[in-house]
Amino acid sequence: MSTITLFAQIIKKIDRSVFKKLVEKHHSDKENKGFDSWTHFRR
């Protein structure tokens, strides 16, 4: 039996297209060196 954490349940509710628009608006991936914002958020 696997248990899904509360944090995992909350993250599933995040709309990736909205997240991407916010990343573009704030230029948060401008100088990334490996992980993009989405990957960083999910880990």
Legacy VTK file of the C-alpha trace (Angstrom):
# vtk DataFile Version 3.0
C-alpha trace
ASCII
DATASET POLYDATA
POINTS 43 float
0.000 0.000 0.000
1.427 3.377 -0.968
0.668 6.598 0.841
0.563 9.898 -1.003
1.768 12.770 1.174
-0.226 15.932 1.636
2.534 17.877 -0.127
2.299 15.581 -3.181
-1.466 16.047 -3.278
-1.087 19.841 -3.211
1.540 19.843 -5.962
-0.764 17.798 -8.202
-3.231 20.711 -8.083
-0.707 23.197 -9.529
-1.478 23.968 -13.165
1.777 23.668 -15.084
0.749 26.229 -17.732
0.094 28.853 -15.035
3.407 27.964 -13.386
5.191 28.367 -16.742
3.632 31.812 -17.277
4.848 32.924 -13.851
8.355 31.627 -14.611
8.387 33.595 -17.870
6.989 36.721 -16.202
9.659 36.712 -13.477
12.479 35.326 -15.676
13.276 32.730 -13.027
14.840 30.287 -15.523
17.051 32.952 -17.082
20.360 31.787 -15.650
19.613 28.262 -14.478
22.444 25.775 -14.535
20.823 22.372 -14.543
17.400 22.325 -12.934
14.607 24.404 -14.401
11.992 25.942 -12.100
9.441 23.154 -12.592
11.957 20.412 -11.762
13.177 22.335 -8.747
9.602 22.867 -7.556
8.698 19.198 -7.914
11.725 17.933 -5.941
LINES 1 44
43 0 1 2 3 4 5 6 7 8 9 10 11 12 13 14 15 16 17 18 19 20 21 22 23 24 25 26 27 28 29 30 31 32 33 34 35 36 37 38 39 40 41 42
